[in-house]
Amino acid sequence: MKSSSKVEGPGTTAVAVEGAPRSSPLFCSLRMLLVDAVLLSGAFLLAMLTRFDGALTAGGREVFPRALALLLTVRLATLVWLGLHRWSFRRSGINEAVRLVMANVIASIVFEFLRLALFSRALPGQVVALEFFATTTLLGIHRFSPRMARQWYLEQRRSRADGAQRTLIVGAGSAGDLLLRDLMRGRGSPWHVIGLVDDDPGKQGTFLDGKPVLGTLDALPELMTKHRVTQVLIAIPRLSPERTRHILSLCRHQSVSFKIIPASFAYLDEKISAAMLHDLSPEHLLPRDAIAFDHQEVHRLVSGRRILVTGGAGSIGSEITRQVAGHGPASLVVVDINENELYLLVRQLQARHPGLPVSSIVADIRDPDRMMRIGQEFRPQYVFHAAAHKHVPLMEDSPEEAIKNNVFGTQNVARMADACGAERFVLISTDKAVMPSSVMGASKRLAEMVIRDIAATSRTIFCAVRFGNVLGSAGSVVPLFKQQIQAGGPVTVTHPDCTRYFMIIPEAVGLVVLAGLGGYGELCILDMGAPVRIAELAANMITMTGLVPDKDIPIIYTGLRPGEKLEETLLSDEEELTQQVRNRIKVARSPAPPQDFDRQLVRLEGAARAGDVRAVKLALQDLIPSYTPSKPRNVIVPGSSPLSPEAPARGTPMTGGARAGALPLATEQIVSA
């Protein structure tokens, strides 16, 4: 009994049977030439009959065998010369078609010279022309019809298969062409391509690999309804965030899912496959261009240095450790109070960089003696201070903890850096420190003042790096929205006009390293691009999952809570004089701490240790005149949809305090650092 083995490739399945006879390349070539000879004979006979009105003359019948033998010799020799006797019915394309036409032209020219020399009277010249067209047609049908038939069969099979997704491709350029070809070749492709859309006027009404360009991007809603589309594949390399958001807005009322080719397609030497497609993500929606980093510069700053990172197990801290670990520091010390996440991070670092000395230290930055012992033991040259309490509403409920951790914890780490002779100290700050309305924001503003006060008498260079929210960080709005969408909704947003600055974690940390170690100034602000409207982000995330906002997943407004603002700013009025020193990094000068800064800090520390919330906020107001404590309030927001403000309100207006049966924490669960 013959055994068989199944061999699977991308989009194809082949079965190899042991013991089954296989055709050799020589046999395949001879078979191809034999079929060609039959077709050539038929084409020549057809040309003769056409020229002589269906009946050969006596002279024609006499010359036919000799002319046919000569024609077969010339044409078959030309086909072999151009390699057309070796043919792939599945992979033949435009290049092979051009070679086939060239072979026929060359053979016809040679045969015409031979005809003039040997058969000029008995064989009219029209026969050569007619034979050329007949031969080209028959050889083309022979070579390309199997592929066309196979594509037709696969297309019919895909269109009738259970679960086949009726698909539109956005972009009829080279990327769209390559993607379409790969989809049409794949036997198991789940996508049944209906057509393409493109904004290029010259492509309207044209066909790409047999699929029509149906219209422009603005025609997407109509086309999706007309053709019952369930999948949109975006095949435009480096599609701008503005156009991505425009596509999502057009499809917002359609139940379609989205995939996109990677931005690195431009560097893939024009190779693309369906396997490269990935889901749209919030990162594709950020209103700014991607940031290009000079990794050699980062390597020069980090290589051979002893580095310590506090809050190293958090979203920002862990990314700092991953980035600096790849540039050959002399040692890396990771400090965090979360021992479980710290353990997992250090294992990951040791696996990726087995030769790097990595130390994991479980410690509380609020313990000054512990911080000092760590500094004396490891003598770090660079200190990145990312440890902080960052949750706005929770810190409103526990302001004393924000002060003890964010202010005096920062002071402990900064004093350690000064005492052990560190070269640089980098504080991760936040846009919420600008004209703060929350205790968290005020505590981070005060942390900026603390390191500036210590810097006045220290040889260590201190720098605060201020930026907004980072996508995907622990507790941030994006994972929250994903959880709410997966649970079937509702998606909770504080206010339809709420906006925030966003940046992805790797880019934010890359700029933090450059800004903090580059020696640009005491306060660096990262350029976050344009702010993002949170309600629009929520609607786009729902749309990206193939659901319809306010139909499949409701969006409700919970109201601003204490400490939350409608919008954030990166600079105060006093810091407006900025200088952009490099791509995405600006330097500002903030007001100096007050003369009695130390005395006021002692007062604040006493209030925090005593748990006196009122005294804590009064001390913050004295230290930071721009701080305006928020008050509990009811906020009634009209409208249920970020896109339909005239619609009736959804949900119940929420107050600033804790409530029984409250919805999951909404927009201001965003982490800033």
MARLUMBA-222905 format. One line per field, with one value per residue (C-alpha): y, z, x. Coordinates in nm, 4 decimals. Each point is the difference from the previous one (the first is absolute). Example, Ala and Ser with C-alpha at 12.3 -4.5 7.8 and 13.67 -1.06 7.14 Angstrom:
BEGIN
north: [-0.4500	0.3440]
up: [0.7800	-0.0660]
east: [1.2300	0.1370]
end
This chain:
BEGIN
north: [0.0000	0.3398	0.2483	0.3699	0.3098	0.3373	0.2978	0.3402	0.3318	0.3534	-0.0191	-0.3366	-0.3647	-0.2730	-0.3736	-0.1977	-0.3711	-0.2307	-0.2315	0.2104	0.0739	0.3540	0.1830	0.0960	0.3530	-0.1462	-0.1877	0.3165	0.2053	-0.2582	-0.0200	0.3793	0.0107	-0.2789	0.1918	0.3149	-0.1851	-0.1099	0.3549	0.1489	-0.2426	0.0926	0.3720	-0.0339	-0.2046	0.2547	0.2833	-0.1820	-0.0779	0.3576	0.1412	-0.2369	0.0317	-0.3457	-0.2038	-0.0422	0.0353	-0.2664	0.2119	0.0537	-0.3711	-0.0635	0.2571	-0.0594	-0.3000	0.1654	0.3410	-0.1601	-0.1936	0.3169	0.1997	-0.2607	-0.0069	0.3786	0.0457	-0.2922	0.1021	0.3547	-0.1251	-0.2145	0.2857	0.2309	-0.2757	-0.0151	-0.3794	0.0118	0.1458	0.0461	0.0064	0.1335	0.2755	0.1300	0.3710	0.3110	-0.0645	-0.3421	0.1439	0.2584	-0.2705	-0.2074	0.2894	0.0747	-0.3642	0.0134	0.3290	-0.1253	-0.3303	0.1781	0.2313	-0.2950	-0.1991	0.2981	0.0183	-0.3737	0.0249	0.2717	-0.2170	-0.3314	0.0426	0.3549	-0.0970	-0.2927	0.1446	0.3546	0.2367	0.0376	-0.3573	0.0971	0.2845	-0.2144	-0.2813	0.2384	0.1076	-0.3550	-0.1357	0.2729	-0.0619	-0.3788	-0.0048	0.2640	-0.2046	-0.3133	0.1622	0.2331	-0.1698	-0.2490	0.2866	0.1976	-0.3078	-0.0693	0.3600	-0.0126	-0.3246	0.1352	0.3199	-0.1960	-0.2239	0.2970	0.1804	-0.3052	-0.1145	0.0223	0.2977	0.1636	0.3706	0.2325	0.2337	0.3397	0.1009	0.3650	0.1007	-0.1078	0.0702	-0.2429	-0.1162	-0.0620	-0.1867	-0.2269	-0.0627	-0.0821	-0.2457	-0.1781	-0.0217	-0.1380	-0.2631	-0.1284	-0.3058	0.0435	0.3787	0.1092	0.3191	0.0271	0.3227	0.1990	0.2830	0.2921	0.3693	0.2730	0.3803	0.0147	0.1229	-0.1880	-0.3350	0.0417	-0.2584	-0.2002	-0.3624	-0.1475	-0.3738	-0.0283	0.1959	0.3397	0.3289	0.0840	0.3586	0.2390	-0.0206	0.2197	-0.2673	-0.2598	0.0147	-0.0396	-0.2786	-0.1908	0.0086	-0.0891	-0.2920	-0.1157	0.0507	-0.1346	0.0572	0.2968	-0.0583	0.3189	-0.0338	0.3489	0.0088	0.2518	0.1115	0.3270	0.0015	0.2624	-0.2272	-0.2982	0.1921	0.1158	-0.3605	-0.1006	0.2936	-0.1015	-0.3575	0.0874	-0.1101	-0.3249	-0.3288	-0.0608	-0.0966	0.1430	-0.1206	0.1952	-0.0777	0.0784	0.3400	-0.1819	-0.1119	0.2714	-0.1878	-0.3500	0.0139	-0.0017	-0.3343	-0.0275	-0.2744	-0.0346	-0.1345	0.3470	0.1626	0.1010	0.1626	0.3740	0.1269	0.3320	0.0716	0.0469	0.2869	0.2268	0.3408	0.0237	-0.1548	-0.2857	0.0965	-0.1029	-0.0656	0.0130	-0.3244	0.0761	0.3115	-0.1957	-0.2613	0.2687	0.1361	-0.3355	-0.2341	-0.0823	0.1924	-0.1179	0.0627	-0.0140	0.0136	0.0490	-0.1194	-0.2402	-0.2488	0.2578	0.0808	0.2824	-0.1330	-0.3450	0.1484	0.2146	-0.3112	-0.1863	0.2838	0.0766	-0.3726	-0.0303	0.2618	-0.1700	0.1742	-0.1080	-0.1002	0.0437	0.0279	-0.0274	0.1235	-0.0548	-0.0900	-0.2374	-0.3140	-0.2229	0.2280	0.0802	-0.3706	-0.0580	0.3048	-0.0960	-0.3543	0.1483	0.2309	-0.2824	-0.2189	0.2725	0.1289	-0.2897	0.1890	0.3082	0.0333	0.0617	0.0493	-0.0053	0.1936	-0.0082	0.3343	0.2858	0.3402	0.1539	-0.1604	0.2467	-0.2304	-0.2865	0.2271	0.1257	-0.3538	-0.0983	0.3017	-0.0751	-0.3632	0.0470	0.3535	0.0711	0.2550	0.0504	-0.0119	-0.0193	0.0708	-0.1423	-0.1156	0.1953	-0.0201	0.1141	-0.0760	0.3332	-0.0986	-0.2353	0.2664	0.2416	-0.2491	-0.0555	0.3255	-0.0719	-0.3105	0.2019	0.2443	-0.2649	-0.1928	0.2569	0.2882	-0.1449	-0.3243	0.2103	0.2008	-0.3209	-0.1333	0.3395	0.0335	-0.3505	0.0933	0.3111	-0.1847	-0.2804	0.2394	-0.0956	0.1889	0.0407	-0.0319	-0.0211	0.0503	-0.1304	0.2756	0.0608	0.2607	-0.0112	0.1946	0.3079	0.2221	-0.3072	-0.0637	-0.3329	-0.1068	-0.2363	0.2826	0.2323	-0.2679	-0.0486	0.3775	0.0080	-0.2891	0.2151	0.2789	-0.2418	-0.1167	0.3576	0.1010	-0.2850	0.0759	0.3488	-0.1435	-0.3315	-0.1108	-0.2387	0.1296	-0.0208	-0.0016	-0.0438	-0.1351	0.0903	-0.1714	-0.1115	-0.3386	-0.3162	-0.2524	-0.3438	0.0780	-0.1703	0.1586	0.2122	0.0707	-0.2260	-0.3319	0.1144	0.0639	-0.3388	-0.1769	0.1850	-0.0799	-0.3681	-0.0085	0.1396	0.3541	0.2541	0.2038	0.2760	0.3458	0.2890	0.2763	0.0306	0.2919	-0.1571	-0.0063	-0.1412	-0.0166	-0.3489	-0.1714	-0.3658	-0.1305	-0.0828	0.3453	0.1801	-0.1897	0.0459	0.3754	-0.0123	-0.1643	0.2532	0.2998	-0.1065	-0.1017	0.2603	0.2895	0.2333	0.1626	-0.0438	-0.0441	-0.1807	-0.0294	-0.2641	0.1075	-0.2276	0.1249	0.1089	-0.1048	-0.2911	0.0256	-0.2884	-0.0488	-0.0328	-0.2446	-0.2118	0.0046	-0.0896	-0.2902	-0.1372	0.0422	-0.1783	-0.3107	-0.0198	0.1379	0.3118	0.2668	0.0692	-0.2950	-0.3080	0.1675	0.2994	0.2952	0.1718	0.3107	-0.0278	0.3628	0.1508	-0.1056	0.2023	0.0843	-0.0599	0.2614	0.0173	0.0561	0.0005	0.2336	-0.0690	0.3501	0.2595	0.3701	0.0522	-0.2776	0.1140	0.1103	-0.3324	-0.1107	-0.3068	-0.1527	-0.3105	-0.2017	-0.0180	0.1420	0.3531	0.1702	0.2379	0.1954	-0.0286	0.2414	-0.0614	-0.1491	0.2569	0.1163	-0.1774	-0.3193	-0.2251	0.1339	-0.0485	-0.3537	-0.0803	0.1318	-0.2084	-0.3119	0.0390	0.0354	-0.3074	-0.2138	0.1101	-0.0818	0.3529	0.0346	0.3631	0.1017	-0.1885	0.1920	0.3343	-0.0646	-0.0939	0.3241	0.2004	-0.1819	-0.0008	0.3143	-0.1427	-0.3026	0.0193	-0.2904	-0.1481	-0.0444	-0.2876	0.0880	-0.1365	0.0302	-0.0542	-0.0490	0.0119	-0.2478	-0.3702	-0.0169	0.1881	0.0372	0.0835	0.2674	0.0590	-0.3573	-0.0634	-0.0590	-0.3527	-0.1176	0.1818	0.3137	-0.0899	0.1960	0.0444	-0.2248	-0.3759	-0.1550	-0.3326	-0.2066	0.2483	-0.0725	-0.0919	0.2924	0.2130	0.2188	0.1500	-0.3395	0.1045	-0.0399	0.2934	-0.1389]
up: [0.0000	-0.0950	0.2792	-0.0427	0.1735	0.0023	-0.0767	0.0784	-0.1242	0.0128	-0.1387	-0.1739	0.0910	-0.1922	0.0549	-0.0834	-0.0512	0.0522	-0.2931	-0.2410	-0.3286	-0.0324	-0.3270	-0.0671	-0.1251	-0.3355	-0.0402	0.0907	-0.2557	-0.2754	0.0783	-0.0161	-0.3377	-0.1356	0.0893	-0.1453	-0.3264	-0.0279	0.0673	-0.2459	-0.2686	0.0637	-0.0075	-0.3335	-0.1512	0.1243	-0.1532	-0.3356	-0.0079	0.0935	-0.2713	-0.2695	0.1035	0.1543	-0.2872	-0.0746	-0.3573	-0.1645	0.0617	0.3611	0.0596	-0.1531	0.2083	0.3271	0.1348	-0.0728	0.1350	0.3120	0.0708	-0.0366	0.2151	0.2782	-0.0011	0.0254	0.2620	0.2253	-0.0150	0.1023	0.2882	0.1270	-0.0478	0.2211	0.2551	-0.0669	-0.0118	0.3789	0.1253	0.3359	-0.0502	0.3530	0.0074	-0.3543	-0.0250	-0.2050	-0.0476	-0.1482	-0.2248	-0.1354	-0.0670	-0.1834	-0.2278	-0.0613	-0.0991	-0.2467	-0.1520	-0.0422	-0.1505	-0.2411	-0.1196	-0.0602	-0.1723	-0.2232	-0.1290	-0.0660	-0.1789	-0.2306	-0.0836	-0.0438	-0.0436	-0.1152	-0.2793	0.1517	0.3541	0.0232	0.2671	0.1516	0.1242	0.2207	0.1594	0.0562	0.1391	0.2464	0.1537	0.0063	0.1574	0.2652	0.0927	0.0204	0.1873	0.2406	0.0665	0.0508	0.2471	0.1950	0.0004	0.2776	0.2298	-0.0894	0.0528	0.3340	0.1127	-0.1082	0.1887	0.3162	-0.0254	-0.0290	0.2833	0.2222	-0.0813	0.0955	0.2966	0.3466	0.1841	-0.3129	0.0640	-0.2769	-0.0207	-0.1376	-0.0381	0.0668	-0.2317	-0.3609	-0.0139	0.0048	0.3556	-0.0864	-0.3157	0.1878	0.2786	-0.2465	-0.1881	0.3206	0.1059	-0.3383	0.0015	0.3439	-0.0037	0.3647	0.0008	0.2092	-0.2027	-0.3051	-0.1625	-0.1594	-0.1294	0.0935	0.0801	-0.0672	-0.0097	-0.3149	-0.2825	-0.2574	0.1634	0.0091	-0.2145	-0.0623	0.0941	0.2099	-0.0470	-0.1142	0.2941	-0.0654	0.1634	0.1169	0.1153	0.2395	0.3761	0.0460	-0.1774	0.2672	0.1917	-0.3183	-0.1356	0.3278	0.0113	-0.3670	0.0050	0.3588	0.0962	0.3372	-0.0246	-0.1050	-0.0735	-0.0027	-0.2471	0.0084	0.1361	0.2799	-0.0027	0.1923	0.3272	-0.1465	-0.2899	0.2340	0.2201	-0.3129	-0.1159	0.3424	0.0080	-0.3419	0.1186	0.3448	-0.0738	-0.1716	0.1710	-0.1606	0.1358	-0.1102	-0.0701	-0.1237	-0.1548	0.2225	-0.0230	-0.0778	-0.3387	-0.1676	0.1165	-0.0926	-0.3572	-0.1267	0.1568	0.1749	0.0979	0.1838	0.2982	0.0485	0.0535	0.3550	0.1786	0.0182	0.3409	0.1872	-0.0895	-0.3627	0.1086	0.1721	-0.1743	-0.0601	-0.2034	0.1271	0.1785	-0.1432	0.2615	-0.0376	0.1761	-0.0249	0.2094	0.2649	-0.0024	0.0595	0.2954	0.1663	-0.0861	0.2938	0.2563	0.3329	-0.0150	0.2656	-0.0762	0.2686	-0.0773	-0.2336	-0.0033	-0.1223	-0.3579	-0.0499	0.2312	-0.1566	-0.3500	0.1189	0.1257	-0.3259	-0.2152	0.1982	0.0449	-0.3752	-0.0101	0.2224	0.3386	0.2531	0.2425	0.0408	0.3341	-0.0037	0.3117	0.0661	0.2837	-0.2243	0.0455	-0.2368	-0.3048	0.0912	0.0015	-0.3400	-0.1523	0.1209	-0.1334	-0.3375	0.0036	0.0966	-0.2792	-0.2620	0.1295	0.1778	0.0369	0.1640	0.3807	0.1067	0.3642	0.1227	0.3201	0.1865	0.1788	0.0903	-0.1219	0.3099	0.2151	-0.0152	0.1787	-0.2382	-0.3009	0.1328	0.0584	-0.3555	-0.1373	0.2057	-0.1094	-0.3751	-0.0594	-0.3033	-0.2521	-0.1485	0.2033	-0.1725	0.2502	-0.1348	0.3282	0.0854	0.0858	-0.3194	0.0240	0.0187	0.1711	0.2495	0.1029	0.0562	0.2545	0.1552	-0.0476	0.2865	-0.1841	-0.3170	0.2034	0.1863	-0.3180	-0.2798	0.1926	0.2827	-0.1799	-0.2820	0.2573	0.1472	-0.3387	-0.1057	0.3222	-0.0541	-0.3514	0.1348	0.2871	-0.2150	-0.2669	-0.2832	-0.3215	-0.1037	0.1577	-0.2216	0.1452	-0.1944	0.0281	-0.1486	-0.1769	0.3030	0.1871	-0.2077	0.1813	0.1960	0.1003	0.1653	0.2931	-0.2283	-0.2404	0.2853	0.1553	-0.3304	-0.0397	0.3489	-0.0901	-0.2860	0.2532	0.2415	-0.2484	-0.1127	0.3627	0.0507	-0.3349	0.1222	0.2312	-0.1700	-0.2588	-0.1391	-0.3050	0.0674	-0.2725	0.0014	-0.3178	-0.0333	-0.2360	-0.0203	-0.0118	-0.1411	-0.1922	0.1525	0.3382	0.3100	0.0981	-0.3131	-0.1975	-0.2978	0.1915	0.1887	-0.3235	-0.1354	0.3096	-0.0195	-0.3715	0.0556	0.2781	-0.2369	0.1368	0.1033	-0.0717	0.2586	-0.0871	0.2438	-0.2411	-0.3773	-0.0205	0.2099	-0.1782	0.0924	-0.1430	-0.0921	-0.0961	-0.0250	0.2779	-0.2050	-0.1626	0.3293	0.1748	-0.2912	0.0238	0.3807	-0.0286	-0.2574	0.1835	0.3446	-0.0925	-0.2692	0.2403	-0.1673	0.3114	0.3326	-0.1487	-0.3295	-0.1591	-0.2587	-0.3045	0.0095	-0.3207	-0.0019	0.2881	-0.0537	0.0714	0.2365	-0.1248	-0.3565	0.1165	0.1665	-0.3127	-0.2238	0.2240	-0.0189	-0.3793	-0.0300	0.1619	-0.2657	0.2251	-0.0300	0.2732	0.1831	-0.1770	0.0854	0.2795	0.1827	0.0992	0.3194	0.1704	0.3677	0.0768	0.1080	0.3438	0.2533	-0.1322	-0.3655	-0.2743	-0.3410	-0.1577	0.1016	-0.0913	-0.0102	0.0989	0.2474	-0.0853	0.1806	-0.2037	-0.3446	-0.0999	-0.1406	-0.2308	-0.2212	0.0177	-0.2060	-0.1534	0.2514	0.2944	0.1334	0.2945	0.2380	0.3111	0.2889	0.2952	0.2818	0.3275	0.2675	0.2427	0.2943	-0.2002	0.2635	0.2764	-0.2094	-0.0885	0.3710	0.0517	-0.2920	0.1224	0.3465	-0.1435	-0.2204	0.2873	0.2156	-0.2770	0.0142	-0.3489	0.0457	0.1224	-0.2897	-0.2582	0.1723	0.0054	-0.3704	-0.0811	0.1821	-0.1815	-0.3441	-0.0539	-0.3290	0.1794	0.0249	0.1969	-0.1636	0.1791	-0.0245	-0.2583	-0.2119	-0.3724	-0.2347	-0.3550	-0.2833	-0.2845	-0.0158	-0.2821	-0.0658	-0.3557	0.0724	0.2722	-0.0749	0.0986	0.3344	0.2987	0.0918	0.3491	0.3283	0.0782	0.2517	0.2952	0.1024	0.3051	0.0353	-0.0953	0.0572	-0.3159	-0.1842	-0.3528	-0.0662	0.0385	-0.3125	-0.2046	0.2762	0.0866	-0.2475	0.1283	-0.0698	0.0683]
east: [0.0000	0.1386	0.0552	-0.0484	0.1254	-0.1683	0.2199	-0.1430	0.1260	-0.1362	-0.3475	0.0554	-0.0241	0.1757	-0.0101	0.3121	-0.0643	0.2931	0.0564	-0.2052	0.1799	0.1244	0.0431	0.3586	0.0809	0.1077	-0.3280	-0.1987	0.1936	-0.0486	-0.3697	-0.0263	0.1768	-0.2196	-0.3155	0.1569	0.0723	-0.3629	-0.1216	0.2510	-0.1140	-0.3611	0.0792	0.1841	-0.2826	-0.2552	0.2025	0.0227	-0.3729	-0.0863	0.2233	-0.1391	-0.3670	-0.0209	0.1486	0.3692	0.1165	0.2119	0.3102	-0.1016	-0.0446	0.3422	0.1862	-0.1857	0.2052	0.3373	-0.1089	-0.1485	0.3193	0.2040	-0.2421	0.0008	0.3798	0.0278	-0.2719	0.0946	0.3671	-0.0948	-0.2126	0.2865	0.2474	-0.2102	-0.0648	-0.3723	0.0021	0.0475	-0.3255	-0.1734	-0.3741	-0.0531	0.2612	-0.0018	-0.0701	0.0577	0.3721	-0.0665	-0.2725	0.2449	0.2606	-0.2603	-0.0940	0.3694	0.0590	-0.2883	0.1184	0.3574	-0.1151	-0.2387	0.2785	0.2348	-0.2724	-0.0875	0.3594	-0.0019	-0.3367	0.1307	0.2981	-0.1815	-0.3776	-0.0566	-0.2427	-0.1868	-0.0363	-0.1453	0.1310	-0.3465	0.0299	0.2971	-0.1962	-0.3072	0.2114	0.1688	-0.3299	-0.1381	0.3190	0.0164	-0.3622	0.0243	0.3327	-0.1325	-0.3130	0.2077	0.2363	-0.2280	-0.3410	0.0945	0.0960	-0.3125	-0.2154	0.1636	-0.0484	-0.3635	-0.0485	0.1651	-0.2023	-0.3245	0.1063	0.0847	-0.3238	-0.2064	0.2051	-0.1470	0.1460	0.1423	0.0443	-0.1060	0.2956	0.0959	0.3643	0.0789	0.2832	0.0474	0.3728	0.2904	-0.0765	-0.3645	0.1031	0.2424	-0.2486	-0.2776	0.2216	0.0897	-0.3640	-0.1054	0.2764	-0.0854	-0.2257	-0.0985	-0.0355	-0.3005	-0.0423	-0.2221	0.1205	-0.2819	0.2175	0.2200	-0.0372	0.2535	-0.0055	0.2155	-0.2319	0.2056	-0.0800	-0.3763	-0.1780	0.3189	0.0661	0.2788	0.0540	-0.3590	-0.1437	-0.1592	0.0955	-0.3506	0.0437	0.1712	0.0332	-0.3055	-0.2063	0.0854	-0.3320	-0.2062	0.2213	-0.0021	-0.3785	-0.0392	0.2450	-0.0666	0.3660	0.1146	0.3766	0.2154	0.3694	0.2060	0.2874	0.1512	0.3572	0.0496	-0.3621	-0.0237	-0.1969	-0.2328	-0.0977	-0.0302	-0.2423	-0.1853	-0.0449	-0.1297	-0.2413	-0.1364	-0.0519	-0.1319	-0.3552	0.1074	0.0749	0.3375	0.3397	0.3322	0.3507	0.2995	0.3376	0.2998	0.1646	0.3261	-0.1391	0.2087	0.3122	-0.1165	0.1320	-0.3579	-0.0839	-0.3319	-0.2403	-0.3276	0.1945	0.1504	-0.3384	-0.0754	-0.2893	-0.0358	0.1031	-0.0297	0.3632	-0.1092	-0.2261	0.2523	0.0020	0.3741	0.2765	0.2103	0.3205	0.3355	0.2679	0.3749	0.0865	0.3702	-0.0543	-0.1899	0.2779	0.2646	-0.1979	-0.0724	0.2866	0.2279	-0.2092	-0.1399	-0.3761	-0.2715	-0.3740	-0.2650	-0.3504	0.1721	-0.2876	-0.2531	-0.0950	0.2508	0.2699	0.0031	0.0282	0.2931	0.1770	-0.0665	0.1294	0.3158	0.0780	0.0390	0.2780	0.2569	-0.0083	0.2614	-0.2765	-0.3739	-0.1785	-0.3799	-0.1820	-0.3701	-0.2351	-0.1989	0.2087	-0.1960	0.0217	0.3607	0.0874	-0.1605	0.1710	0.3466	-0.0433	-0.0906	0.3032	0.2365	-0.1374	0.0466	0.3352	0.1735	0.3256	-0.1520	0.0302	-0.3612	-0.0993	-0.3600	-0.0630	-0.3311	-0.0167	-0.2336	0.1186	-0.1649	0.2729	0.2947	0.2472	-0.0760	0.0466	0.3319	0.1300	-0.0947	0.1873	0.3098	0.0009	-0.0477	0.1349	-0.2209	0.1175	-0.3476	-0.3218	-0.3395	-0.2769	-0.3272	-0.1558	-0.3148	-0.3668	-0.1706	-0.3716	-0.1843	-0.3304	0.1677	0.2488	-0.2890	-0.1307	0.3454	0.1934	0.2385	0.1243	0.0641	0.2082	0.1989	0.0777	0.0200	0.1569	0.2063	0.0724	0.1465	0.1947	0.1475	0.1101	0.1401	0.2001	0.1341	0.1131	0.1706	0.1685	0.1401	0.1316	-0.2334	0.0635	-0.3641	-0.3437	-0.3094	-0.3491	-0.2989	-0.2609	-0.3441	-0.2112	-0.2305	0.2687	-0.0879	-0.2533	-0.1068	-0.3587	0.0776	0.2120	0.1892	0.0854	0.0973	0.2210	0.1840	0.0439	0.1423	0.2325	0.1348	0.0649	0.1693	0.2614	0.0614	0.0619	0.2485	0.1672	0.0931	0.2688	0.0799	0.2525	-0.2618	-0.1877	-0.3731	-0.2636	-0.3772	-0.1597	-0.3666	-0.2428	-0.3617	-0.1674	0.1492	-0.2071	-0.0276	0.1538	-0.1351	-0.3295	-0.0201	-0.3132	0.0822	0.0127	-0.3101	-0.1893	0.1122	-0.1316	-0.3297	-0.0406	0.0817	-0.2592	-0.2629	0.0047	-0.0788	0.3126	0.0291	0.1319	0.0080	-0.1045	-0.0571	0.2449	0.2757	0.3392	0.3398	0.3503	0.1179	0.3233	0.0925	0.2240	0.3155	0.0027	-0.0623	0.2784	0.2400	-0.0490	0.0288	0.3414	0.1211	-0.1449	0.1124	0.3526	0.0590	0.0605	-0.2498	-0.1438	-0.1749	-0.3484	-0.0579	-0.3431	-0.0751	-0.1966	-0.3048	-0.1615	-0.3630	-0.2268	-0.2375	-0.3714	-0.0739	-0.3567	0.1290	0.2684	-0.2691	-0.2183	0.2960	0.1015	-0.3536	0.0006	0.3362	-0.1478	-0.2724	-0.2747	-0.2128	0.0247	-0.3265	-0.1615	0.2056	0.1992	-0.1520	0.2170	-0.1078	0.1329	0.0818	0.0883	0.3298	0.1137	0.2020	0.3443	-0.0876	0.0206	-0.1597	0.3398	0.3637	0.2836	0.3720	0.1155	-0.1182	-0.0153	0.3303	0.1663	-0.1092	0.3514	0.1140	0.2736	-0.0316	0.3445	-0.0674	-0.2768	-0.2899	0.1995	-0.0491	0.1684	-0.1776	0.0944	-0.2421	-0.0234	0.2481	-0.1257	-0.0956	0.2667	-0.1621	-0.0351	0.1597	-0.2246	-0.3124	0.1061	0.0315	-0.3532	-0.1293	0.1761	-0.1497	-0.3496	0.0506	0.1291	-0.2922	-0.2470	-0.1448	-0.1515	-0.1039	0.3469	0.1611	-0.2029	0.0580	0.3754	-0.0095	-0.1815	0.2668	0.2799	-0.1678	-0.2122	-0.1392	-0.1449	-0.3781	-0.1478	-0.3078	-0.3279	-0.2494	-0.2618	-0.2782	0.0624	-0.2910	0.1226	-0.2558	0.0272	0.0692	0.2468	0.3235	-0.1215	-0.3642	-0.0154	-0.3654	-0.0890	-0.1709	0.2233	0.1042	0.0789	-0.0332	0.2021	0.2653	0.1326	0.3573	-0.0197	-0.0132	-0.3313	-0.1645	0.0001	0.2226	0.1098	0.3632	0.2389	-0.0175	0.2258	0.2105	0.1380	0.2675	0.3545	0.2268	0.3390]
end
